[in-house]
Amino acid sequence: MIASKYGVRMGRIFRYILIPVACWSLVSCASVRQAQVKDTTRSFTTVVVDAGHGGKDNGAFRRYGGAEKNATLDVALRLERKLRESQFKTVLTRSSDVFVPLDERAEISNRQKNAIFVSLHFNDSRRRGIHGFETYYHSPVARELAYRIQQNLVTLRGASNRGVKTANFRVLRKALYPAVLVECGFLSNRSEGAAARSADYRDDLADKIAAAIVDQRHGKGTYRPPSTGSDVADNTSHAE
């Protein structure tokens, strides 16, 4: 009986000791992990532009908007050109219809010296009436950039604001620099899906995102749209 009580008492002591240690360990790990993300939102010289999906991965595929992989690539190429003209170094995770694993996309960004990461996608839903823009981030250092992009996109005519949200997407979670993922509308929605097929609309999307990125780095109102047309995007990535 005495041994039984002693065992219970010692069990309680160990429990009280171990719980704070475990909690401290979790907090410590979270702090270390968070410290790994470099806040380059005011100093970045490189923008990694990630066209979602590609190759064997179509992403969403809808009658109105077609294959997501094609729409994201076109917007990415347009965005990349606008950023180069704004004097940024640019890196594309893909510049053609190829499959790039998610981990590799994050690694491409992490290999840069002073960068941010912008992943482009289009949304999908079984409910055709759902529409609007969403922007996601994981690290708090990317929050301001996410809000800038979202605020710019919702100024497009007929836009619906579905908000800025946190997410544990792999390309965001594994990024060592500020990273955001932009959902540029719903391919499943008749209006947004049809718009996604339009070169002019895709150029407008790229322009709004480019403006947010430039303003994030240099201050609001500093973005100047390219003077030349963007109907044909340059397929060249300027990675060093």
PyRosetta script that sets phi, psi and omega in degrees:
from pyrosetta import init, pose_from_sequence

init()
pose = pose_from_sequence("MIASKYGVRMGRIFRYILIPVACWSLVSCASVRQAQVKDTTRSFTTVVVDAGHGGKDNGAFRRYGGAEKNATLDVALRLERKLRESQFKTVLTRSSDVFVPLDERAEISNRQKNAIFVSLHFNDSRRRGIHGFETYYHSPVARELAYRIQQNLVTLRGASNRGVKTANFRVLRKALYPAVLVECGFLSNRSEGAAARSADYRDDLADKIAAAIVDQRHGKGTYRPPSTGSDVADNTSHAE")
pose.set_psi(1, -44.7)
pose.set_omega(1, 178.4)
pose.set_phi(2, -63.0)
pose.set_psi(2, -43.8)
pose.set_omega(2, 179.6)
pose.set_phi(3, -61.3)
pose.set_psi(3, -38.2)
pose.set_omega(3, -179.6)
pose.set_phi(4, -64.6)
pose.set_psi(4, -45.5)
pose.set_omega(4, 178.9)
pose.set_phi(5, -63.9)
pose.set_psi(5, -39.9)
pose.set_omega(5, 179.7)
pose.set_phi(6, -61.9)
pose.set_psi(6, -40.8)
pose.set_omega(6, 179.2)
pose.set_phi(7, -64.0)
pose.set_psi(7, -42.1)
pose.set_omega(7, 178.9)
pose.set_phi(8, -63.3)
pose.set_psi(8, -45.2)
pose.set_omega(8, -178.5)
pose.set_phi(9, -62.5)
pose.set_psi(9, -44.5)
pose.set_omega(9, 179.5)
pose.set_phi(10, -65.8)
pose.set_psi(10, -35.5)
pose.set_omega(10, 177.7)
pose.set_phi(11, -61.3)
pose.set_psi(11, -41.1)
pose.set_omega(11, 178.6)
pose.set_phi(12, -64.9)
pose.set_psi(12, -41.5)
pose.set_omega(12, 179.8)
pose.set_phi(13, -61.2)
pose.set_psi(13, -48.1)
pose.set_omega(13, 179.8)
pose.set_phi(14, -62.3)
pose.set_psi(14, -36.8)
pose.set_omega(14, 179.8)
pose.set_phi(15, -63.6)
pose.set_psi(15, -43.5)
pose.set_omega(15, -179.6)
pose.set_phi(16, -67.1)
pose.set_psi(16, -32.0)
pose.set_omega(16, 178.5)
pose.set_phi(17, -74.6)
pose.set_psi(17, -45.2)
pose.set_omega(17, -172.7)
pose.set_phi(18, -71.9)
pose.set_psi(18, -35.2)
pose.set_omega(18, -178.0)
pose.set_phi(19, -62.2)
pose.set_psi(19, -49.5)
pose.set_omega(19, 177.1)
pose.set_phi(20, -61.2)
pose.set_psi(20, -37.8)
pose.set_omega(20, 179.6)
pose.set_phi(21, -63.4)
pose.set_psi(21, -43.7)
pose.set_omega(21, -179.8)
pose.set_phi(22, -63.6)
pose.set_psi(22, -43.9)
pose.set_omega(22, 179.2)
pose.set_phi(23, -62.5)
pose.set_psi(23, -43.8)
pose.set_omega(23, 178.9)
pose.set_phi(24, -60.6)
pose.set_psi(24, -39.1)
pose.set_omega(24, -179.6)
pose.set_phi(25, -63.7)
pose.set_psi(25, -41.8)
pose.set_omega(25, 179.6)
pose.set_phi(26, -65.1)
pose.set_psi(26, -44.4)
pose.set_omega(26, 178.9)
pose.set_phi(27, -63.4)
pose.set_psi(27, -42.6)
pose.set_omega(27, -179.5)
pose.set_phi(28, -61.5)
pose.set_psi(28, -45.4)
pose.set_omega(28, 179.9)
pose.set_phi(29, -62.2)
pose.set_psi(29, -40.7)
pose.set_omega(29, 179.8)
pose.set_phi(30, -64.4)
pose.set_psi(30, -39.5)
pose.set_omega(30, -179.5)
pose.set_phi(31, -66.2)
pose.set_psi(31, -42.8)
pose.set_omega(31, 179.4)
pose.set_phi(32, -63.3)
pose.set_psi(32, -43.6)
pose.set_omega(32, -179.7)
pose.set_phi(33, -61.6)
pose.set_psi(33, -44.2)
pose.set_omega(33, -179.3)
pose.set_phi(34, -65.8)
pose.set_psi(34, -35.9)
pose.set_omega(34, -178.9)
pose.set_phi(35, -66.2)
pose.set_psi(35, -21.0)
pose.set_omega(35, -179.3)
pose.set_phi(36, -70.4)
pose.set_psi(36, -23.7)
pose.set_omega(36, 179.7)
pose.set_phi(37, -80.9)
pose.set_psi(37, 115.9)
pose.set_omega(37, -178.2)
pose.set_phi(38, -82.2)
pose.set_psi(38, 128.8)
pose.set_omega(38, 178.6)
pose.set_phi(39, -83.2)
pose.set_psi(39, 95.0)
pose.set_omega(39, -179.3)
pose.set_phi(40, -106.6)
pose.set_psi(40, 16.0)
pose.set_omega(40, -173.0)
pose.set_phi(41, -65.1)
pose.set_psi(41, -17.0)
pose.set_omega(41, 178.1)
pose.set_phi(42, -110.8)
pose.set_psi(42, 0.7)
pose.set_omega(42, -174.5)
pose.set_phi(43, -132.4)
pose.set_psi(43, -5.8)
pose.set_omega(43, -171.4)
pose.set_phi(44, -60.1)
pose.set_psi(44, 142.4)
pose.set_omega(44, 175.9)
pose.set_phi(45, -116.5)
pose.set_psi(45, -10.2)
pose.set_omega(45, -179.0)
pose.set_phi(46, -124.5)
pose.set_psi(46, 138.6)
pose.set_omega(46, 173.5)
pose.set_phi(47, -119.7)
pose.set_psi(47, 120.2)
pose.set_omega(47, 175.5)
pose.set_phi(48, -91.1)
pose.set_psi(48, 117.3)
pose.set_omega(48, -177.7)
pose.set_phi(49, -104.0)
pose.set_psi(49, 119.9)
pose.set_omega(49, -174.3)
pose.set_phi(50, -111.3)
pose.set_psi(50, 109.9)
pose.set_omega(50, 174.4)
pose.set_phi(51, -81.8)
pose.set_psi(51, 112.5)
pose.set_omega(51, -175.8)
pose.set_phi(52, -59.6)
pose.set_psi(52, 147.8)
pose.set_omega(52, 175.9)
pose.set_phi(53, 66.0)
pose.set_psi(53, -155.1)
pose.set_omega(53, -178.4)
pose.set_phi(54, 122.7)
pose.set_psi(54, 151.9)
pose.set_omega(54, 179.1)
pose.set_phi(55, 62.1)
pose.set_psi(55, -125.0)
pose.set_omega(55, -178.6)
pose.set_phi(56, -69.3)
pose.set_psi(56, -13.3)
pose.set_omega(56, -178.6)
pose.set_phi(57, -102.4)
pose.set_psi(57, 100.1)
pose.set_omega(57, -179.7)
pose.set_phi(58, -72.8)
pose.set_psi(58, -22.3)
pose.set_omega(58, -168.5)
pose.set_phi(59, 72.2)
pose.set_psi(59, -147.6)
pose.set_omega(59, 175.1)
pose.set_phi(60, -68.7)
pose.set_psi(60, 146.8)
pose.set_omega(60, 176.5)
pose.set_phi(61, -139.2)
pose.set_psi(61, 112.0)
pose.set_omega(61, -175.4)
pose.set_phi(62, -131.3)
pose.set_psi(62, 152.9)
pose.set_omega(62, -178.9)
pose.set_phi(63, -59.3)
pose.set_psi(63, -37.8)
pose.set_omega(63, -177.4)
pose.set_phi(64, -74.8)
pose.set_psi(64, -47.2)
pose.set_omega(64, -171.5)
pose.set_phi(65, -104.5)
pose.set_psi(65, -5.5)
pose.set_omega(65, -178.4)
pose.set_phi(66, 74.1)
pose.set_psi(66, -155.1)
pose.set_omega(66, -177.5)
pose.set_phi(67, -82.5)
pose.set_psi(67, 131.1)
pose.set_omega(67, 179.8)
pose.set_phi(68, -58.6)
pose.set_psi(68, -38.2)
pose.set_omega(68, -176.5)
pose.set_phi(69, -59.8)
pose.set_psi(69, -32.0)
pose.set_omega(69, 180.0)
pose.set_phi(70, -75.5)
pose.set_psi(70, -41.6)
pose.set_omega(70, 179.9)
pose.set_phi(71, -66.2)
pose.set_psi(71, -42.5)
pose.set_omega(71, -179.2)
pose.set_phi(72, -65.8)
pose.set_psi(72, -38.6)
pose.set_omega(72, 179.9)
pose.set_phi(73, -64.3)
pose.set_psi(73, -42.9)
pose.set_omega(73, -179.0)
pose.set_phi(74, -64.2)
pose.set_psi(74, -44.4)
pose.set_omega(74, 177.9)
pose.set_phi(75, -63.4)
pose.set_psi(75, -40.4)
pose.set_omega(75, -179.9)
pose.set_phi(76, -62.0)
pose.set_psi(76, -43.7)
pose.set_omega(76, -179.5)
pose.set_phi(77, -65.3)
pose.set_psi(77, -38.4)
pose.set_omega(77, 178.3)
pose.set_phi(78, -68.1)
pose.set_psi(78, -43.7)
pose.set_omega(78, 178.5)
pose.set_phi(79, -62.2)
pose.set_psi(79, -43.5)
pose.set_omega(79, -179.0)
pose.set_phi(80, -60.0)
pose.set_psi(80, -41.6)
pose.set_omega(80, -179.4)
pose.set_phi(81, -67.5)
pose.set_psi(81, -40.3)
pose.set_omega(81, 179.4)
pose.set_phi(82, -64.1)
pose.set_psi(82, -38.2)
pose.set_omega(82, -179.8)
pose.set_phi(83, -70.8)
pose.set_psi(83, -36.8)
pose.set_omega(83, 175.8)
pose.set_phi(84, -62.6)
pose.set_psi(84, -40.4)
pose.set_omega(84, 178.6)
pose.set_phi(85, -69.2)
pose.set_psi(85, -17.9)
pose.set_omega(85, 174.4)
pose.set_phi(86, -93.3)
pose.set_psi(86, 14.9)
pose.set_omega(86, 172.2)
pose.set_phi(87, 73.5)
pose.set_psi(87, 27.0)
pose.set_omega(87, 172.0)
pose.set_phi(88, -98.3)
pose.set_psi(88, 148.7)
pose.set_omega(88, 166.3)
pose.set_phi(89, -75.6)
pose.set_psi(89, 137.9)
pose.set_omega(89, -178.5)
pose.set_phi(90, -125.1)
pose.set_psi(90, 146.1)
pose.set_omega(90, 176.9)
pose.set_phi(91, -133.8)
pose.set_psi(91, 125.7)
pose.set_omega(91, 175.7)
pose.set_phi(92, -97.6)
pose.set_psi(92, 132.3)
pose.set_omega(92, 175.2)
pose.set_phi(93, -70.6)
pose.set_psi(93, -25.9)
pose.set_omega(93, 170.0)
pose.set_phi(94, -153.6)
pose.set_psi(94, 143.4)
pose.set_omega(94, 179.7)
pose.set_phi(95, -119.5)
pose.set_psi(95, 8.5)
pose.set_omega(95, 178.5)
pose.set_phi(96, -151.8)
pose.set_psi(96, -177.2)
pose.set_omega(96, -176.6)
pose.set_phi(97, -82.1)
pose.set_psi(97, 74.8)
pose.set_omega(97, 178.6)
pose.set_phi(98, -127.0)
pose.set_psi(98, 157.2)
pose.set_omega(98, 178.0)
pose.set_phi(99, -90.6)
pose.set_psi(99, 128.3)
pose.set_omega(99, 177.1)
pose.set_phi(100, -124.7)
pose.set_psi(100, 119.7)
pose.set_omega(100, 179.8)
pose.set_phi(101, -58.7)
pose.set_psi(101, 152.0)
pose.set_omega(101, -177.2)
pose.set_phi(102, -59.9)
pose.set_psi(102, -42.5)
pose.set_omega(102, -179.3)
pose.set_phi(103, -62.3)
pose.set_psi(103, -37.7)
pose.set_omega(103, 179.9)
pose.set_phi(104, -67.5)
pose.set_psi(104, -35.4)
pose.set_omega(104, 177.6)
pose.set_phi(105, -61.0)
pose.set_psi(105, -45.3)
pose.set_omega(105, 178.2)
pose.set_phi(106, -64.9)
pose.set_psi(106, -39.7)
pose.set_omega(106, -179.4)
pose.set_phi(107, -65.2)
pose.set_psi(107, -36.1)
pose.set_omega(107, 177.3)
pose.set_phi(108, -57.5)
pose.set_psi(108, -43.2)
pose.set_omega(108, 178.3)
pose.set_phi(109, -68.9)
pose.set_psi(109, -44.2)
pose.set_omega(109, -175.9)
pose.set_phi(110, -64.8)
pose.set_psi(110, -22.6)
pose.set_omega(110, 179.3)
pose.set_phi(111, -77.1)
pose.set_psi(111, -12.2)
pose.set_omega(111, -179.7)
pose.set_phi(112, -77.0)
pose.set_psi(112, 163.6)
pose.set_omega(112, -176.0)
pose.set_phi(113, -87.9)
pose.set_psi(113, -35.6)
pose.set_omega(113, -173.8)
pose.set_phi(114, -155.5)
pose.set_psi(114, 89.4)
pose.set_omega(114, -165.7)
pose.set_phi(115, -138.4)
pose.set_psi(115, 170.5)
pose.set_omega(115, 162.4)
pose.set_phi(116, -129.6)
pose.set_psi(116, 163.4)
pose.set_omega(116, -175.6)
pose.set_phi(117, -125.9)
pose.set_psi(117, 127.4)
pose.set_omega(117, -179.8)
pose.set_phi(118, -126.9)
pose.set_psi(118, 114.0)
pose.set_omega(118, -179.1)
pose.set_phi(119, -102.6)
pose.set_psi(119, 131.1)
pose.set_omega(119, -174.6)
pose.set_phi(120, -108.7)
pose.set_psi(120, 132.2)
pose.set_omega(120, -179.9)
pose.set_phi(121, -143.9)
pose.set_psi(121, 167.2)
pose.set_omega(121, 168.3)
pose.set_phi(122, -123.7)
pose.set_psi(122, 149.2)
pose.set_omega(122, -172.6)
pose.set_phi(123, -92.0)
pose.set_psi(123, 172.0)
pose.set_omega(123, -178.4)
pose.set_phi(124, -150.6)
pose.set_psi(124, 147.9)
pose.set_omega(124, 178.1)
pose.set_phi(125, -155.7)
pose.set_psi(125, 150.8)
pose.set_omega(125, 174.2)
pose.set_phi(126, -72.6)
pose.set_psi(126, -21.0)
pose.set_omega(126, 178.7)
pose.set_phi(127, -94.1)
pose.set_psi(127, 110.1)
pose.set_omega(127, -173.1)
pose.set_phi(128, -66.5)
pose.set_psi(128, -20.7)
pose.set_omega(128, -178.4)
pose.set_phi(129, -76.3)
pose.set_psi(129, -17.3)
pose.set_omega(129, -178.7)
pose.set_phi(130, -72.3)
pose.set_psi(130, 133.4)
pose.set_omega(130, -179.5)
pose.set_phi(131, -152.7)
pose.set_psi(131, 168.4)
pose.set_omega(131, 176.0)
pose.set_phi(132, 123.8)
pose.set_psi(132, 171.6)
pose.set_omega(132, -177.8)
pose.set_phi(133, -99.9)
pose.set_psi(133, 147.4)
pose.set_omega(133, 173.4)
pose.set_phi(134, -137.6)
pose.set_psi(134, 144.6)
pose.set_omega(134, 174.9)
pose.set_phi(135, -131.8)
pose.set_psi(135, 133.1)
pose.set_omega(135, -175.0)
pose.set_phi(136, -116.9)
pose.set_psi(136, 151.0)
pose.set_omega(136, 172.7)
pose.set_phi(137, -146.1)
pose.set_psi(137, 164.1)
pose.set_omega(137, 178.4)
pose.set_phi(138, -117.8)
pose.set_psi(138, -54.6)
pose.set_omega(138, 179.4)
pose.set_phi(139, -81.2)
pose.set_psi(139, 139.5)
pose.set_omega(139, 178.0)
pose.set_phi(140, -57.3)
pose.set_psi(140, -25.3)
pose.set_omega(140, -179.3)
pose.set_phi(141, -67.5)
pose.set_psi(141, -17.6)
pose.set_omega(141, -179.7)
pose.set_phi(142, -94.7)
pose.set_psi(142, -1.2)
pose.set_omega(142, -174.2)
pose.set_phi(143, -60.9)
pose.set_psi(143, -47.3)
pose.set_omega(143, -177.2)
pose.set_phi(144, -62.5)
pose.set_psi(144, -42.2)
pose.set_omega(144, 178.1)
pose.set_phi(145, -62.1)
pose.set_psi(145, -42.6)
pose.set_omega(145, 179.0)
pose.set_phi(146, -59.7)
pose.set_psi(146, -43.3)
pose.set_omega(146, 179.9)
pose.set_phi(147, -67.3)
pose.set_psi(147, -37.9)
pose.set_omega(147, 177.8)
pose.set_phi(148, -61.3)
pose.set_psi(148, -45.6)
pose.set_omega(148, -179.6)
pose.set_phi(149, -63.6)
pose.set_psi(149, -46.1)
pose.set_omega(149, -179.5)
pose.set_phi(150, -61.4)
pose.set_psi(150, -45.0)
pose.set_omega(150, -179.3)
pose.set_phi(151, -62.9)
pose.set_psi(151, -34.6)
pose.set_omega(151, 177.7)
pose.set_phi(152, -71.1)
pose.set_psi(152, -43.8)
pose.set_omega(152, -177.2)
pose.set_phi(153, -63.0)
pose.set_psi(153, -37.5)
pose.set_omega(153, -176.3)
pose.set_phi(154, -75.9)
pose.set_psi(154, -0.4)
pose.set_omega(154, 173.0)
pose.set_phi(155, -84.1)
pose.set_psi(155, -8.7)
pose.set_omega(155, 176.3)
pose.set_phi(156, -66.8)
pose.set_psi(156, 147.2)
pose.set_omega(156, -176.8)
pose.set_phi(157, -59.3)
pose.set_psi(157, 130.6)
pose.set_omega(157, 178.2)
pose.set_phi(158, 76.8)
pose.set_psi(158, 7.5)
pose.set_omega(158, -176.2)
pose.set_phi(159, -70.1)
pose.set_psi(159, 148.2)
pose.set_omega(159, 175.3)
pose.set_phi(160, -119.5)
pose.set_psi(160, 133.1)
pose.set_omega(160, -175.4)
pose.set_phi(161, -95.0)
pose.set_psi(161, 106.8)
pose.set_omega(161, 177.5)
pose.set_phi(162, -94.6)
pose.set_psi(162, 2.5)
pose.set_omega(162, 169.0)
pose.set_phi(163, 96.8)
pose.set_psi(163, 168.1)
pose.set_omega(163, 174.4)
pose.set_phi(164, -101.7)
pose.set_psi(164, 133.3)
pose.set_omega(164, -172.6)
pose.set_phi(165, -138.2)
pose.set_psi(165, 155.9)
pose.set_omega(165, 172.5)
pose.set_phi(166, -90.3)
pose.set_psi(166, 149.8)
pose.set_omega(166, 179.6)
pose.set_phi(167, -153.5)
pose.set_psi(167, 156.0)
pose.set_omega(167, -178.5)
pose.set_phi(168, -101.9)
pose.set_psi(168, 30.3)
pose.set_omega(168, 179.1)
pose.set_phi(169, -57.8)
pose.set_psi(169, 143.1)
pose.set_omega(169, -173.5)
pose.set_phi(170, -60.1)
pose.set_psi(170, -42.4)
pose.set_omega(170, -177.8)
pose.set_phi(171, -66.3)
pose.set_psi(171, -23.3)
pose.set_omega(171, 176.0)
pose.set_phi(172, -86.5)
pose.set_psi(172, -43.6)
pose.set_omega(172, -176.9)
pose.set_phi(173, -63.6)
pose.set_psi(173, -34.1)
pose.set_omega(173, -175.5)
pose.set_phi(174, -92.6)
pose.set_psi(174, -0.2)
pose.set_omega(174, -177.4)
pose.set_phi(175, -76.4)
pose.set_psi(175, 137.8)
pose.set_omega(175, 176.0)
pose.set_phi(176, -95.0)
pose.set_psi(176, -4.1)
pose.set_omega(176, 176.5)
pose.set_phi(177, -122.2)
pose.set_psi(177, 165.3)
pose.set_omega(177, 175.6)
pose.set_phi(178, -53.8)
pose.set_psi(178, 128.9)
pose.set_omega(178, -174.8)
pose.set_phi(179, -135.9)
pose.set_psi(179, 137.8)
pose.set_omega(179, 177.5)
pose.set_phi(180, -133.0)
pose.set_psi(180, 154.9)
pose.set_omega(180, 174.8)
pose.set_phi(181, -124.7)
pose.set_psi(181, 125.6)
pose.set_omega(181, -174.3)
pose.set_phi(182, -109.4)
pose.set_psi(182, 124.2)
pose.set_omega(182, 172.8)
pose.set_phi(183, -97.0)
pose.set_psi(183, 108.6)
pose.set_omega(183, -169.7)
pose.set_phi(184, -88.4)
pose.set_psi(184, 35.7)
pose.set_omega(184, 179.7)
pose.set_phi(185, 109.2)
pose.set_psi(185, 173.4)
pose.set_omega(185, -174.5)
pose.set_phi(186, -104.2)
pose.set_psi(186, 117.5)
pose.set_omega(186, 175.6)
pose.set_phi(187, -66.9)
pose.set_psi(187, -21.5)
pose.set_omega(187, -179.7)
pose.set_phi(188, -79.0)
pose.set_psi(188, -12.8)
pose.set_omega(188, 177.9)
pose.set_phi(189, -89.5)
pose.set_psi(189, 134.3)
pose.set_omega(189, -174.7)
pose.set_phi(190, -57.1)
pose.set_psi(190, -46.1)
pose.set_omega(190, -176.6)
pose.set_phi(191, -71.0)
pose.set_psi(191, -51.3)
pose.set_omega(191, -178.0)
pose.set_phi(192, -70.6)
pose.set_psi(192, -33.6)
pose.set_omega(192, 177.7)
pose.set_phi(193, -65.0)
pose.set_psi(193, -43.5)
pose.set_omega(193, 178.0)
pose.set_phi(194, -65.2)
pose.set_psi(194, -39.5)
pose.set_omega(194, 179.8)
pose.set_phi(195, -63.6)
pose.set_psi(195, -35.6)
pose.set_omega(195, -177.8)
pose.set_phi(196, -65.0)
pose.set_psi(196, -18.9)
pose.set_omega(196, 177.1)
pose.set_phi(197, -83.8)
pose.set_psi(197, -10.9)
pose.set_omega(197, -176.5)
pose.set_phi(198, -86.7)
pose.set_psi(198, 128.9)
pose.set_omega(198, 178.6)
pose.set_phi(199, -63.0)
pose.set_psi(199, -38.9)
pose.set_omega(199, 179.8)
pose.set_phi(200, -63.6)
pose.set_psi(200, -41.8)
pose.set_omega(200, -179.5)
pose.set_phi(201, -67.4)
pose.set_psi(201, -42.7)
pose.set_omega(201, 178.2)
pose.set_phi(202, -63.1)
pose.set_psi(202, -34.3)
pose.set_omega(202, 176.6)
pose.set_phi(203, -68.3)
pose.set_psi(203, -37.3)
pose.set_omega(203, 176.4)
pose.set_phi(204, -63.1)
pose.set_psi(204, -41.5)
pose.set_omega(204, 177.6)
pose.set_phi(205, -59.8)
pose.set_psi(205, -47.9)
pose.set_omega(205, -179.9)
pose.set_phi(206, -61.7)
pose.set_psi(206, -38.4)
pose.set_omega(206, -178.5)
pose.set_phi(207, -66.0)
pose.set_psi(207, -42.4)
pose.set_omega(207, 179.8)
pose.set_phi(208, -65.2)
pose.set_psi(208, -40.7)
pose.set_omega(208, 179.8)
pose.set_phi(209, -69.7)
pose.set_psi(209, -41.4)
pose.set_omega(209, 178.2)
pose.set_phi(210, -60.8)
pose.set_psi(210, -42.8)
pose.set_omega(210, 179.9)
pose.set_phi(211, -60.6)
pose.set_psi(211, -41.9)
pose.set_omega(211, 179.8)
pose.set_phi(212, -64.1)
pose.set_psi(212, -40.4)
pose.set_omega(212, -179.1)
pose.set_phi(213, -67.1)
pose.set_psi(213, -46.1)
pose.set_omega(213, -179.9)
pose.set_phi(214, -64.4)
pose.set_psi(214, -43.2)
pose.set_omega(214, 179.8)
pose.set_phi(215, -66.0)
pose.set_psi(215, -33.6)
pose.set_omega(215, 176.9)
pose.set_phi(216, -62.0)
pose.set_psi(216, -39.6)
pose.set_omega(216, -176.7)
pose.set_phi(217, -81.1)
pose.set_psi(217, -41.2)
pose.set_omega(217, -170.6)
pose.set_phi(218, -114.9)
pose.set_psi(218, -6.4)
pose.set_omega(218, 179.7)
pose.set_phi(219, 112.2)
pose.set_psi(219, 151.3)
pose.set_omega(219, -175.5)
pose.set_phi(220, -61.0)
pose.set_psi(220, 135.4)
pose.set_omega(220, 176.6)
pose.set_phi(221, 88.9)
pose.set_psi(221, 4.7)
pose.set_omega(221, -176.2)
pose.set_phi(222, -88.7)
pose.set_psi(222, -15.0)
pose.set_omega(222, -178.3)
pose.set_phi(223, -70.7)
pose.set_psi(223, 134.4)
pose.set_omega(223, 174.6)
pose.set_phi(224, -122.9)
pose.set_psi(224, 116.3)
pose.set_omega(224, -179.1)
pose.set_phi(225, -59.4)
pose.set_psi(225, 147.6)
pose.set_omega(225, 177.1)
pose.set_phi(226, -56.9)
pose.set_psi(226, 144.1)
pose.set_omega(226, -177.7)
pose.set_phi(227, -78.0)
pose.set_psi(227, -20.7)
pose.set_omega(227, -179.2)
pose.set_phi(228, -97.6)
pose.set_psi(228, 162.1)
pose.set_omega(228, -179.3)
pose.set_phi(229, -69.0)
pose.set_psi(229, 163.1)
pose.set_omega(229, -177.1)
pose.set_phi(230, -124.0)
pose.set_psi(230, 23.5)
pose.set_omega(230, -176.7)
pose.set_phi(231, -65.1)
pose.set_psi(231, -31.4)
pose.set_omega(231, 178.0)
pose.set_phi(232, -114.8)
pose.set_psi(232, 113.4)
pose.set_omega(232, -178.1)
pose.set_phi(233, -83.7)
pose.set_psi(233, 146.0)
pose.set_omega(233, 178.1)
pose.set_phi(234, -79.1)
pose.set_psi(234, 127.0)
pose.set_omega(234, -176.1)
pose.set_phi(235, -86.1)
pose.set_psi(235, 8.8)
pose.set_omega(235, -174.6)
pose.set_phi(236, -95.8)
pose.set_psi(236, 126.0)
pose.set_omega(236, 174.0)
pose.set_phi(237, -89.7)
pose.set_psi(237, 137.8)
pose.set_omega(237, -177.1)
pose.set_phi(238, -103.8)
pose.set_psi(238, 48.1)
pose.set_omega(238, 175.5)
pose.set_phi(239, -78.2)
pose.set_psi(239, 145.2)
pose.set_omega(239, 178.1)
pose.set_phi(240, -100.8)
pose.dump_pdb("model.pdb")
